[in-house]
Amino acid sequence: MATVATYFGIEEALEKLGIEPVNSGTSTGNKWFPGGTEIASYSPVDGQLIGKVTTTSKEEYEQVIASATSAFKTWRTTPAPQRGEVVRQFGDALRRLKEPLGKLVSYEMGKSYQEGLGEVQEMIDICDFAVGLSRQLHGLTMHSERPGHRMYEQYHPLGIVGIISAFNFPVAVWSWNTALAWICGDVCVWKPSEKAPMCGVACQKIAAQVMADNGLPEGISCLINGDYHVGEYMTTDKRVPLISATGSTRMGKIVGRTVGERLGKSLLELGGNNAIIVTPDADIKMTVIGAVFGAVGTAGQRCTSTRRLIIHESIYNQVKDALVAAYGQLRIGNPLDENNHVGPLIDTDAVENYNKALERVVDEGGSLLVEGGVLEGEGYESGCYVKPAIAEADNSFEIVQHETFAPVLYLLKYSGDVENAIEIQNGVAQGLSSAIMTNNLREAERFLSVAGSDCGIANVNIGTSGAEIGGAFGGEKDTGGGRESGSDAWKIYMRRQTNTINYTTELPLAQGIKFDL
């Protein structure tokens, strides 16, 4: 029986990306290290072995850091527009390999092929953004209180940026960090998720070739692999001034505490418990489209996935019925088949968490409108395919207060005005993404006001997922407070320096202090 890999061209994609049956998981560019034990990557699509990646030993990590430290001395003095040219070439390489890399993302992670292609497009977009940024790393000038003096601020690169990424966006989030860090003059050491290591190897091979084509030293782009112990090499290492970590709130608290103890900098992108408020003035058709995609896209495994739908009591039944009807049209199956809407969860552990969430919401007094369950039979052999579920619940339920990384949508009812809905929305520990569906200007502006949504992302008449790279991405509270991607997120990758220049023959002191000799 032919596998999905044969039917959908995965084997050809792996060949184009240089993926072998066993791959080194440690690299400083074109130099690859033998590594130690192996991580096996199985596809949640069909349960087939994609390949293996060797883990990074402590000795190899030390060699990686030495290479990165040396490369930084060269890279930081390369003019930023020249660094931008290298990033431009990297973006062009991604354009050429968009199809095979998108297929690998889909096959290794389980998201739809269209979403896999979209993730690679995000990489391309952030490269384009970074190229323009390479000529805009602006400082500030200001007037001095002392005559004959000039003051200004400038930004310098930090050094080594350590990146720890999650399985759900196995390539895009790395590129958000890497493209900006490279533009800023930093070098990067990346530990991909052990659940999607092949994507990391593929990206490193692409980057390494671009660096080699430009005659650049080893160490500008580095790869390490392994479990949390390998991540700890970086989080405890004073030679890595910035750690950018994406994952659960539990993981982020550990990283933040560890890096903070050595007075390093952290960029944390953690859990979300995102809600859409649906007011009486909402466009129901738009609401259903946004809510369904937000809840079931990537099988509910986006940090911006819609977890809660807060619906006004006057339209509650209308929205509920429309959602149930829409869920009845969902097609679940192989994500490389573009006729399907929903692919698998990442692994059977995720399936177990999904099942526990459904049991818990019923135990706490909720009811299932659209029942879930694990799919079995032909096409579902991996054991990772589940039915998207809808539950009627209350925001006070413990399970609703937590993020379940699966396609489970909770319907919550509110009465009165929009302030009550906003209070429900803000009544969770996380603060990543939020949205309101309304054609009422006052409600929209109230939602966006200082007393409105407490999330890092607040949308009007679109869903909670689908952020563009032009805006800063991130959230508040238990989401970690980090910002990546667009706007002025580049500043986290640099250190700020204030400069004062005296061009006179006198030495006046600030604040009018006299110190005569």
C-alpha positions as CSV (number, residue, x, y, z in Angstrom):
1,M,0.0,0.0,0.0
2,A,1.4,3.3,-1.0
3,T,1.9,5.9,1.8
4,V,0.9,9.5,1.8
5,A,4.5,10.4,1.2
6,T,4.3,8.6,-2.2
7,Y,0.9,10.0,-3.2
8,F,1.5,13.6,-2.3
9,G,5.1,14.0,-3.4
10,I,6.6,14.1,0.1
11,E,9.6,11.9,-0.9
12,E,10.4,14.3,-3.7
13,A,10.1,17.3,-1.3
14,L,12.5,15.7,1.2
15,E,15.0,15.1,-1.6
16,K,14.8,18.7,-2.8
17,L,15.3,19.9,0.8
18,G,18.3,17.6,1.4
19,I,16.6,15.5,4.1
20,E,18.2,12.1,4.7
21,P,17.0,9.0,6.7
22,V,19.4,10.2,9.5
23,N,20.3,13.9,9.7
24,S,22.8,15.7,11.9
25,G,20.9,18.0,14.2
26,T,23.9,20.3,15.0
27,S,25.3,22.8,12.6
28,T,27.1,26.1,12.4
29,G,26.4,26.6,8.8
30,N,27.9,24.1,6.3
31,K,29.6,22.3,9.2
32,W,27.5,19.5,10.6
33,F,28.3,17.6,13.7
34,P,27.8,13.8,14.3
35,G,25.6,14.3,17.4
36,G,24.6,11.7,20.0
37,T,21.3,9.9,20.4
38,E,18.6,10.2,17.7
39,I,15.2,11.8,17.6
40,A,12.8,10.0,15.4
41,S,10.2,12.2,13.6
42,Y,6.9,10.4,12.7
43,S,4.2,12.2,10.7
44,P,0.9,12.6,12.4
45,V,-0.6,12.4,8.9
46,D,0.0,8.7,8.4
47,G,2.2,7.6,11.2
48,Q,5.2,7.0,8.9
49,L,8.8,7.7,9.9
50,I,10.0,10.8,8.1
51,G,13.6,10.5,9.4
52,K,15.9,10.9,12.3
53,V,17.9,13.8,13.7
54,T,20.9,13.4,16.0
55,T,20.9,15.4,19.3
56,T,23.4,18.0,20.3
57,S,26.0,17.0,23.0
58,K,27.3,19.5,25.5
59,E,30.7,19.4,23.8
60,E,29.1,20.2,20.4
61,Y,27.1,23.0,21.9
62,E,30.3,24.6,23.1
63,Q,31.7,24.4,19.6
64,V,28.5,26.0,18.3
65,I,28.8,28.9,20.7
66,A,32.5,29.4,19.9
67,S,31.7,29.5,16.2
68,A,28.8,31.9,16.8
69,T,30.9,34.2,19.0
70,S,33.6,34.4,16.3
71,A,31.1,35.0,13.5
72,F,29.5,37.8,15.5
73,K,32.7,39.8,15.4
74,T,32.5,39.8,11.6
75,W,28.8,40.1,11.2
76,R,28.3,43.0,13.5
77,T,30.7,45.2,11.5
78,T,29.1,44.3,8.2
79,P,27.0,47.3,7.1
80,A,23.3,46.7,7.8
81,P,22.2,47.1,4.1
82,Q,24.8,44.4,3.2
83,R,23.2,42.2,5.9
84,G,19.9,43.0,4.3
85,E,21.2,41.8,1.0
86,V,22.0,38.4,2.5
87,V,18.5,38.2,4.0
88,R,17.1,39.1,0.6
89,Q,18.9,36.2,-0.9
90,F,17.6,33.9,1.9
91,G,14.0,35.1,1.0
92,D,14.6,34.3,-2.6
93,A,15.8,30.8,-1.7
94,L,12.6,30.3,0.3
95,R,10.6,31.4,-2.8
96,R,12.3,28.7,-4.9
97,L,11.7,26.0,-2.2
98,K,8.3,27.2,-1.0
99,E,6.4,24.1,-2.3
100,P,8.7,21.4,-0.8
101,L,9.2,23.2,2.5
102,G,5.4,23.8,2.7
103,K,4.8,20.1,2.2
104,L,7.3,19.2,4.9
105,V,5.6,21.6,7.3
106,S,2.3,20.0,6.5
107,Y,3.5,16.5,6.7
108,E,5.6,16.8,9.8
109,M,3.3,19.1,11.8
110,G,-0.1,18.1,10.4
111,K,-1.5,21.5,9.3
112,S,-3.2,21.8,6.0
113,Y,-1.0,22.1,2.9
114,Q,-2.4,25.6,2.3
115,E,-1.4,26.6,5.9
116,G,2.0,25.0,5.3
117,L,2.5,27.2,2.2
118,G,1.2,30.1,4.2
119,E,3.8,29.6,6.9
120,V,6.6,29.6,4.3
121,Q,5.1,32.8,2.8
122,E,5.3,34.3,6.3
123,M,9.0,33.6,6.2
124,I,9.3,35.3,2.8
125,D,7.3,38.3,4.0
126,I,9.5,38.8,7.1
127,C,12.6,38.7,4.9
128,D,11.1,41.4,2.7
129,F,10.2,43.4,5.8
130,A,13.7,42.9,7.2
131,V,15.4,44.0,4.0
132,G,13.7,47.3,4.1
133,L,14.4,47.6,7.8
134,S,18.1,47.2,7.2
135,R,18.2,50.8,6.0
136,Q,15.9,52.1,8.9
137,L,17.5,51.1,12.2
138,H,16.9,54.6,13.4
139,G,18.2,56.2,16.6
140,L,17.2,59.5,18.1
141,T,18.7,62.9,18.4
142,M,17.9,65.3,21.3
143,H,19.0,68.7,22.5
144,S,21.5,68.9,25.3
145,E,21.1,71.3,28.3
146,R,24.8,72.1,27.9
147,P,26.0,74.5,25.2
148,G,28.3,73.0,22.6
149,H,27.0,69.5,23.2
150,R,25.1,67.0,21.1
151,M,23.1,64.0,22.4
152,Y,21.8,61.0,20.5
153,E,20.8,57.4,20.9
154,Q,21.9,54.5,18.7
155,Y,21.3,50.8,18.7
156,H,24.0,48.1,18.6
157,P,23.6,44.3,18.1
158,L,23.4,42.1,21.2
159,G,25.4,39.2,20.1
160,I,24.0,35.6,20.1
161,V,20.3,35.2,20.0
162,G,19.0,31.9,21.3
163,I,15.7,30.7,19.7
164,I,13.5,28.0,21.1
165,S,10.5,27.3,18.9
166,A,7.3,25.3,19.2
167,F,6.0,22.5,16.9
168,N,2.8,24.4,15.7
169,F,4.7,26.9,13.6
170,P,7.9,24.9,13.0
171,V,9.5,27.4,10.6
172,A,7.8,30.8,10.6
173,V,8.5,31.8,14.2
174,W,12.2,31.0,13.8
175,S,12.3,33.2,10.7
176,W,10.5,36.1,12.6
177,N,13.4,36.1,15.0
178,T,16.2,35.2,12.7
179,A,15.5,37.7,9.9
180,L,15.3,40.6,12.3
181,A,18.2,39.4,14.4
182,W,20.4,39.1,11.3
183,I,19.5,42.5,10.1
184,C,20.4,43.9,13.5
185,G,23.8,42.3,13.3
186,D,23.2,39.4,15.7
187,V,23.9,35.7,15.1
188,C,21.4,33.0,15.9
189,V,21.4,29.6,17.6
190,W,18.1,27.7,17.1
191,K,16.6,24.8,18.9
192,P,13.5,23.6,17.0
193,S,10.8,21.6,18.7
194,E,11.7,17.9,19.0
195,K,8.3,17.2,17.5
196,A,9.2,18.9,14.2
197,P,13.0,18.5,13.9
198,M,13.1,17.9,10.1
199,C,11.8,21.4,9.5
200,G,14.7,22.8,11.4
201,V,17.2,20.8,9.4
202,A,15.7,21.9,6.1
203,C,15.7,25.6,7.1
204,Q,19.3,25.4,8.3
205,K,20.4,23.8,5.0
206,I,18.8,26.7,3.1
207,A,20.4,29.3,5.3
208,A,23.8,27.6,5.3
209,Q,23.9,27.6,1.5
210,V,23.1,31.4,1.3
211,M,25.8,32.1,3.9
212,A,28.3,30.0,2.0
213,D,27.4,31.7,-1.4
214,N,28.3,35.0,0.2
215,G,31.6,33.9,1.7
216,L,30.4,34.5,5.2
217,P,31.9,32.7,8.2
218,E,30.4,29.7,10.0
219,G,28.2,30.6,13.0
220,I,25.8,33.2,11.7
221,S,23.1,30.6,11.5
222,C,23.4,27.7,14.0
223,L,21.2,24.7,14.7
224,I,21.0,22.5,17.9
225,N,18.6,19.7,18.6
226,G,17.3,17.8,21.6
227,D,14.9,18.0,24.5
228,Y,14.6,20.6,27.2
229,H,18.1,19.7,28.5
230,V,19.6,21.1,25.3
231,G,17.4,24.2,25.7
232,E,18.9,24.7,29.1
233,Y,22.4,24.9,27.6
234,M,21.2,28.3,26.2
235,T,18.9,29.5,28.9
236,T,21.7,29.2,31.5
237,D,24.5,30.5,29.3
238,K,25.6,34.1,29.9
239,R,27.1,34.2,26.4
240,V,23.6,34.2,25.0
241,P,22.2,37.6,26.0
242,L,18.7,37.1,24.5
243,I,16.5,34.0,24.6
244,S,13.4,34.0,22.4
245,A,11.1,31.2,23.5
246,T,7.8,30.1,22.1
247,G,5.7,27.5,23.9
248,S,3.5,26.9,27.0
249,T,3.1,29.3,29.9
250,R,4.7,26.6,32.1
251,M,7.8,26.5,29.9
252,G,8.0,30.2,29.6
253,K,7.9,30.8,33.4
254,I,10.9,28.4,33.7
255,V,12.8,30.1,30.9
256,G,12.0,33.6,32.2
257,R,13.1,32.8,35.7
258,T,16.3,31.1,34.5
259,V,17.3,33.8,32.1
260,G,16.3,36.5,34.6
261,E,18.6,35.1,37.3
262,R,21.6,35.8,35.1
263,L,20.1,39.2,34.1
264,G,19.7,38.1,30.5
265,K,16.8,39.2,28.3
266,S,13.8,37.1,27.4
267,L,11.3,37.4,24.6
268,L,8.4,35.1,25.6
269,E,5.5,34.1,23.3
270,L,3.4,31.7,25.4
271,G,-0.2,30.4,25.8
272,G,-3.4,32.0,24.5
273,N,-7.0,31.6,25.6
274,N,-8.5,33.7,22.8
275,A,-12.1,34.9,22.6
276,I,-14.4,36.4,20.0
277,I,-17.2,38.6,21.4
278,V,-20.4,38.5,19.3
279,T,-22.7,41.4,19.9
280,P,-26.3,41.9,18.7
281,D,-25.0,44.0,15.9
282,A,-22.7,41.4,14.5
283,D,-22.7,40.1,11.0
284,I,-23.6,36.4,11.7
285,K,-22.1,35.1,8.4
286,M,-18.8,36.8,9.0
287,T,-18.9,35.6,12.6
288,V,-19.3,32.0,11.7
289,I,-16.5,32.0,9.1
290,G,-14.1,33.7,11.6
291,A,-15.0,31.5,14.5
292,V,-14.9,28.2,12.6
293,F,-11.5,28.9,11.0
294,G,-10.1,30.3,14.3
295,A,-11.3,27.2,16.2
296,V,-10.5,24.4,13.8
297,G,-7.6,25.8,11.7
298,T,-4.3,23.9,12.4
299,A,-6.6,21.5,14.3
300,G,-6.9,24.2,17.1
301,Q,-3.1,24.2,17.6
302,R,-2.4,27.8,17.0
303,C,-1.5,30.0,19.9
304,T,-4.1,32.4,18.4
305,S,-6.8,29.7,18.0
306,T,-10.3,30.7,19.0
307,R,-11.1,28.9,22.3
308,R,-14.1,30.9,23.5
309,L,-17.1,32.5,21.8
310,I,-18.8,35.1,24.0
311,I,-22.3,35.6,22.5
312,H,-25.1,38.0,23.5
313,E,-28.1,36.2,24.8
314,S,-30.4,37.8,22.2
315,I,-28.6,36.1,19.3
316,Y,-27.1,33.1,21.2
317,N,-29.4,30.5,19.6
318,Q,-29.0,31.9,16.1
319,V,-25.2,31.8,16.3
320,K,-25.2,28.4,18.0
321,D,-27.3,26.8,15.3
322,A,-25.2,28.4,12.5
323,L,-22.0,27.0,14.1
324,V,-23.4,23.5,14.5
325,A,-24.5,23.5,10.9
326,A,-21.0,24.7,9.8
327,Y,-19.3,22.0,11.8
328,G,-21.4,19.5,10.1
329,Q,-19.7,20.4,6.8
330,L,-16.1,20.0,8.0
331,R,-14.0,17.5,6.2
332,I,-11.3,15.8,8.4
333,G,-8.4,14.0,6.9
334,N,-5.0,14.1,5.2
335,P,-4.0,17.7,5.3
336,L,-2.1,17.4,2.0
337,D,-5.5,16.8,0.4
338,E,-6.7,20.3,-0.2
339,N,-10.4,19.1,-0.1
340,N,-10.0,18.6,3.7
341,H,-10.5,21.4,6.3
342,V,-8.9,19.8,9.3
343,G,-5.8,17.6,9.7
344,P,-4.5,15.7,12.7
345,L,-3.2,16.7,16.1
346,I,0.6,16.6,16.5
347,D,0.7,13.3,18.4
348,T,-1.3,10.9,20.6
349,D,-0.4,12.9,23.7
350,A,-2.3,15.8,22.2
351,V,-5.2,13.5,21.6
352,E,-5.2,12.4,25.2
353,N,-5.3,16.1,26.3
354,Y,-8.2,16.7,23.9
355,N,-10.2,13.8,25.4
356,K,-9.5,14.9,28.9
357,A,-10.8,18.4,28.1
358,L,-14.1,17.1,26.7
359,E,-14.6,14.9,29.8
360,R,-13.7,17.8,32.1
361,V,-16.1,20.3,30.6
362,V,-19.0,17.8,31.0
363,D,-17.9,17.0,34.6
364,E,-17.9,20.7,35.4
365,G,-21.5,21.1,34.2
366,G,-21.1,21.9,30.5
367,S,-22.8,20.1,27.6
368,L,-21.5,19.1,24.2
369,L,-23.3,20.6,21.2
370,V,-21.0,19.0,18.7
371,E,-19.5,15.8,20.2
372,G,-15.9,15.0,19.7
373,G,-14.1,11.7,19.4
374,V,-11.0,10.1,17.9
375,L,-11.4,9.0,14.3
376,E,-10.4,5.4,13.3
377,G,-10.2,3.4,10.1
378,E,-8.7,4.0,6.7
379,G,-6.8,7.3,6.5
380,Y,-6.7,7.7,10.2
381,E,-4.1,5.1,11.1
382,S,-1.9,7.5,12.9
383,G,-4.4,7.8,15.7
384,C,-4.1,11.6,15.7
385,Y,-7.3,12.6,14.0
386,V,-10.1,14.0,16.1
387,K,-13.5,15.6,15.6
388,P,-13.7,19.4,16.3
389,A,-16.1,19.8,19.2
390,I,-18.3,22.6,20.5
391,A,-19.3,22.8,24.2
392,E,-21.6,25.1,26.1
393,A,-19.8,26.2,29.2
394,D,-19.1,29.0,31.7
395,N,-16.0,31.1,31.9
396,S,-15.6,30.1,35.5
397,F,-15.0,26.4,34.6
398,E,-11.4,25.4,35.3
399,I,-11.1,23.7,31.9
400,V,-12.2,26.9,30.2
401,Q,-9.6,28.9,32.1
402,H,-6.8,26.7,30.6
403,E,-5.6,26.4,27.1
404,T,-6.3,23.1,25.4
405,F,-4.2,22.8,22.3
406,A,-7.0,21.1,20.3
407,P,-10.2,22.0,18.3
408,V,-12.5,22.5,21.3
409,L,-14.6,25.7,21.2
410,Y,-16.5,26.9,24.3
411,L,-19.7,28.9,23.8
412,L,-20.3,31.4,26.6
413,K,-23.4,33.6,27.0
414,Y,-23.5,37.2,28.1
415,S,-26.3,39.7,28.8
416,G,-26.5,43.5,29.0
417,D,-23.9,45.7,27.3
418,V,-20.5,45.0,25.8
419,E,-18.7,45.9,29.0
420,N,-20.0,42.6,30.4
421,A,-18.6,40.7,27.5
422,I,-15.2,42.4,27.8
423,E,-15.1,41.4,31.5
424,I,-15.7,37.8,30.5
425,Q,-13.1,38.0,27.8
426,N,-10.5,39.5,30.1
427,G,-11.3,37.0,32.9
428,V,-8.6,34.5,32.0
429,A,-4.8,34.4,32.8
430,Q,-3.7,34.7,29.2
431,G,-3.8,37.8,27.0
432,L,-2.7,37.0,23.5
433,S,-5.4,37.6,20.9
434,S,-9.0,38.9,21.0
435,A,-11.8,40.0,18.6
436,I,-15.2,41.5,18.5
437,M,-17.8,41.1,15.9
438,T,-20.0,44.1,15.6
439,N,-21.2,46.8,13.3
440,N,-21.7,49.2,16.2
441,L,-18.9,51.8,16.2
442,R,-19.3,52.6,19.9
443,E,-18.9,48.9,20.8
444,A,-15.9,48.5,18.6
445,E,-14.2,51.6,20.0
446,R,-15.1,50.6,23.6
447,F,-13.4,47.2,22.9
448,L,-10.2,48.9,21.6
449,S,-10.1,51.5,24.4
450,V,-7.8,51.5,27.4
451,A,-10.7,49.9,29.4
452,G,-11.3,47.3,26.7
453,S,-9.5,44.1,25.6
454,D,-6.4,43.4,27.7
455,C,-4.7,41.4,25.0
456,G,-1.7,42.2,22.8
457,I,-3.9,41.7,19.7
458,A,-7.4,43.1,19.5
459,N,-9.4,42.8,16.2
460,V,-12.7,44.1,14.9
461,N,-14.7,42.0,12.5
462,I,-12.0,39.5,11.9
463,G,-11.1,36.4,14.0
464,T,-8.4,35.9,16.5
465,S,-5.9,34.1,14.2
466,G,-4.1,35.2,11.0
467,A,-1.7,37.9,12.1
468,E,0.2,39.8,9.5
469,I,4.0,40.3,9.9
470,G,3.7,44.1,9.6
471,G,2.4,44.4,13.2
472,A,4.1,43.4,16.4
473,F,2.9,40.0,17.5
474,G,2.6,39.0,21.1
475,G,0.5,39.2,24.2
476,E,0.2,40.2,27.9
477,K,-0.3,38.5,31.2
478,D,0.5,34.8,31.1
479,T,1.3,35.1,27.4
480,G,4.6,36.6,28.4
481,G,4.7,40.2,27.1
482,G,7.0,39.5,24.2
483,R,6.7,41.1,20.8
484,E,8.0,39.6,17.5
485,S,7.8,40.3,13.8
486,G,6.8,43.8,12.6
487,S,6.5,47.4,13.9
488,D,9.5,48.2,16.2
489,A,9.9,44.6,17.5
490,W,13.5,44.8,16.1
491,K,14.6,46.8,19.1
492,I,14.5,43.7,21.4
493,Y,17.4,42.3,19.4
494,M,19.6,45.3,20.0
495,R,21.1,47.2,22.9
496,R,20.4,50.9,23.3
497,Q,23.2,53.4,23.8
498,T,23.0,57.1,24.7
499,N,25.8,59.3,23.4
500,T,26.9,62.8,24.4
501,I,29.5,64.7,22.4
502,N,31.2,67.8,23.6
503,Y,32.6,69.9,20.7
504,T,33.8,72.8,22.8
505,T,37.0,73.6,24.8
506,E,35.0,73.7,28.1
507,L,33.7,71.0,30.3
508,P,30.4,72.1,31.8
509,L,28.6,69.6,34.0
510,A,25.0,68.6,33.8
511,Q,22.4,70.1,36.2
512,G,24.7,73.1,36.6
513,I,27.0,71.4,39.0
514,K,30.3,73.3,39.6
515,F,33.5,71.3,40.0
516,D,36.5,73.7,39.7
517,L,40.1,72.6,40.0
